[in-house]
Amino acid sequence: MDFGRWRAGWHIARKNKMLYALMLPGIAYYLIFKYVPMYGVLIAFQDYSMGRGILGSKFVGLKHFVEFFYHTPDAWKLIRNTLVLNAYDLLFHFPAPIVLALLFHELKSKSFRRLAQTISYMPHFLSTVVIAGILVVFLSPSTGIAGVLLKAVGKEPILFLGEPGWFRTIYIGSEIWQKLGWGTILYLAAIAGIDPSLYEAARMDGANRFRQMRHITFVGMVPVMIILFTLNLGHIMEIGFQKIILLYNPRNYETSDVINTFVYRRGILDADFSFAAAVGLFQSAIGLILVVLANRIARRHSETSLW
C-alpha cells in the first residue's frame, strides 16, 4: 500500500476541508435519492408484491422484459416515438442555445444584451403545467390565436392537439421556447473564459467579426458542447413526459405516446410495478451504453470527455 499517496491525499483534504464540506449536501442528495433507490431495481426481475416486499417476492428473471418486447402490441411504436422525439430534440433544440449564445456575444449594446437575456430566461421559470395550459389555449381552434389567424386568412381552423402530425412540432417548438434562454448560460460562461488576446491577435491578422466568431468563439464552446451532447445521449430513450401527459390524448397517441407515458400508465395507474421497473431499467441501460460509447469517441477525437 502506498502510504505516501494516502498522506498526500489526507493533507489536501485537510487543507481544503471547507470546500469538501460544501460538497457534502450534493453528495448526500445523490446517495439518498440516486444510489440507495437502485436497490429497488430488483423488482424488475420479480413478481413484486407489496405485502411480501422485495426480499419475499417471487423471482421471475427476464419475464417482464420478454413481455414488453414480444407481448406488448405498442412496444415498437413507443420506442419509435421516443427515439423520434429525442432525435428532433437533438437536431433542433440542442443547437438553438449555441446559436443564441453566439448572437448574444456579438451584440455591441450591453444594456440591450442584458434585456434580451432576461427575456429569454423568463419561460424557464414557468411551470410545465402553465406552459401546457398556454399551448392548449393558444392552439384552440375556436378561441385560440392560431384559430383566429387561420380564420382571418380564410382557412378552416385546425385542431392542432388532435392531429398526430402536429404533435412533434408543437412539443419540440415549446421545448425550444421554454429552455432556449436558460440553455445559453453554460455557453456564455464558456465564451467568458476565452482569452481576449486571441481576439486581439485575430483582429491584427485581419479577421472580421464572423471569422472571429467562427474560429475563436465557436471553438471555445466546443468542450461544453461535447459534454452536454454526451449527457443528452444518456436520455435518448427518455423524454420529458410531464408535458406529454398534459398535451396528449387518444387522438394523437400515434405520435405522442412514448415509453415514459406507458410506464406511468402501467406502473402508477395499473400498479404493475415490476413491469414498469423492467421497462425503466431497459431505458437506463440503453442510456448508459450510449454515454460510454459517446465518451469513448470524444476521448479518441478530442481532449474533452466526461472521464
N, C-alpha and C positions, 0 to 999 in steps of 0.2 A: 504494500500500500504506500502510495506517495504522500507521506505526511507533510512534505513541503508545500504541495499544492493545496492541501486542506488548510494549512496555517495561512497561506496567502489568501485563500477564499474567505476564511473567517475574519482576517484583518480587513478585507474590503467590505465585508458585511457590517462589521462594527463601525467602520468609517462612514458608511452610507446608511446607517440604521434608520434614520428618519425617512429616507427615500423608500426603503423597503417597507416601513410602516405604512406609508401611503399606498403601497401595493396590496396590503392585506385585505381591504374591503373588496377589491376586484377579484383577488384570489378566492376569497370566501364565497363570493357570488357564483363563480364558475364551479367551485367544488360542490356547493349545495344544490344549485339549480341545473347544472350541466352534467357533472360526473356521477354524483350519487344516484340520480334517476336512471342512469344507464343500467342499473341492476334490474329495472323493470322490463328491459328488452327480452328477458327470459320468457315472458308470456307470449311472445311471438311464436314460440315453439311448444306452446301448451294449449290445452283447452281450459283457459283460465276461469276459475270460479272464485267469486269474491268471498264466499263462505270458507273455502279451503285455503285461500291465499296462494301466493306464488310458489311456496315450497310444497304445498299439498296438492296442487293442480296436476292433472294428468299430462305427461309429456307426449307430444304427437309429432315431433320432428318438423318436417317441411310441409305438413298438411295444408297450412294456410297459404303458403306461397304457391303451391300447386293449384289450390282453389282459385286464387286470384288470376293466375296466368291462363289456366285451362278451363275453368268453370265459371268465370265471370264474363258475361256476354260483352260488356262495355270496356273490358280491361285495356285493349289496344287503342280504343278511342280515347280513353282517359290519358294514356301515355302520350298519344299523338297530340292531344290538345295542350298538355303540359309542356311538351317539347316545343311546339309551335309558338306558344305564348312566350316562353323563355328565349327562343331564337329571335323573335321580334323585339323582345326587350333588349337583348344584347346588340341587335342590329340598329335600333333607333334610339333607345333610351340611354344605353351606355355611352355613345359618343356625344350625346347632347350636352352634358355638363362640360366636356372638354372644349367644345366649340364656344360655349358661353364664357368659360373662364378665359379663353384667348381673347374674346371680344371685350370682356371687362378690362383685361390688362392693356388693351390697345386704346381705351378711352383716355383722352387727354384731360378732360374735366374731372377732378377728383370728387367734387360735390355731386355731379351727375352720376358718377360711378357708384358712389355710396348709396344714392337714392335708388338706382337700378338694382343693386344687390339686395337692398332691403325689400323692395317689392318682389323680387324673385324668390326670397326666402319665405315670404308670408304663407303661401299654400302649404308648406311643410308643417305648419303648426295647426292646421285644420285636421280634425279627426277624420278617420276613414268614413264614419257614418255621415258626417257633414258633406264630404266630397261626393259620396254616393247619392245623397239627397239632392245636391246641386245638379248632378248629372240627370237624375230622374226628372227633375223639374224642367231643366233646360231642353231635354230631348223629348218632352211630352208632345205628341202630335197635335194636341188641341190648344194648349196654353203655353207651351214652351217656346223659347226663342227660335229654335230650329224649325218648329212647325209654322210659326208666324212668318219667318223669312221665306219658307217654301211657298206658302200661300201668297205672299207678296209678289213672287215672280211667276205666279200662275201654275204652280205644280202641286200635286197632291202631297199632303204631309206623310211622313214615313214613321212607322212605329220602330224607331231605331233599336230599342231594347228588346224588341220581339223578332228581330231579324238576325239569324245566326251569322250572316256575313258581315254584320256591322260590329259584333261584339268585340272582336280582337282590336279593331281600330279604336273603339271607344275606350277599352281598357288601357291599351298602351298609350294613347293620347292623354288620358287622365293621369297616368303614372308619370309621364314626362312633365306635364304641367305642375303636378304636386311636388315632385322631387328634384326638378331641374336646378333650381337655385341653390338648394341645400347641397346638392352633389358637387357644386363648384368649390366648396370650401377647401377640400384636400388639394385640389389642383391649384387654387390660388396660393395655398401655403407652399406648394412645390415651386411655383413661379417666384414667390418671395425669397426663396432660398437660392436662386440663381445669382451667380457672381455678376454684379453690374459691370465689371471690367470687360466681360465678354461682349456686352452691347457696345461699349466704347470702342473696342477693337474692331467689331464688325462695322461700325459707322466709319471708322478710319479707313477700312478696306473698301468702302463704297457700297455696303449692303443697305438696301432700303428697308422700310419697316416690315414689309411682307417677308423678305428673306431673313430678317432678324427673328421674326415670329416663327418661321419655319425651321430654321437651323439652330436656334438657341432656346426660345421659349418652349416650343413643342418638344424638343429633345429633352429639356429639363423636366418635363412632365411624364416622360416615358416610364421611369421606375414606378411612379404611383399608378399609372395605367396598368402595368403588368401585375402589380399586387392586387388591385381591385378586380381585374379581369379574372385572375386565378381564383379569388374568393367567390366571384359571381358564378363561376363554373361549378362550385360546390353546391349551388342551389338550382342546378339545371333541371332537376326533377321535382322542384318545389316551385310554388308561385304564391304570392300574397293572396290567400284565399278569403280574407275578410271582405275585401271589396267585391270579389266574385260572388260570395254568398249574398251580398246586398244587392247585386245587379242581375244575377242570373235568374232564370225562370224556365218552366218547361218548354217555352217556345224557342229559346236559344241554347238549350242543353247541348245541341250538336257541336257547338264550338266553345261553350263556356264551362262545361263540366270537366273538371280536372281531378287529379289524384287526391289532392287535399280535400276537396269538397266531398268526394266519395268516401274518404276516410272519416270525415266528420259525420256523414250520414250513418255509416256502418258502426263507427266506434262510439259516437255520442248518442245519436238518436236510437240506434238499434242495440246499443250496449254490447256489441260484438268486439270486445277489447282485444282479444288475441289476434283476430283477423286484421284489425286496424293497426296493431303494433307490427305485424308482419309486413304490411304494405309500407308503413313508415320506415321500417328497417331497410327495406329494399331501396327506398328513396335515398336514405343516408349512405348506404353502401355505394350506390352509383355516384353520388356527390363526392365521397372520399376518393374513389378511384380516379375521377376526373381531376380533382385538385392535385393529387400526387403526380399524375401524368403531365398536367399543365406546369406544375412546379419543376418537374424534371426537364421539360422542354425549355422553360425560362432559364434554368441554370446552364443549360447547354449553349444557348444562343445569346445570353446577356449576362450582366453582372448582378442582376436583381432577381431575387426569389424569396419565397416565404421562409425557407430553411435551407 
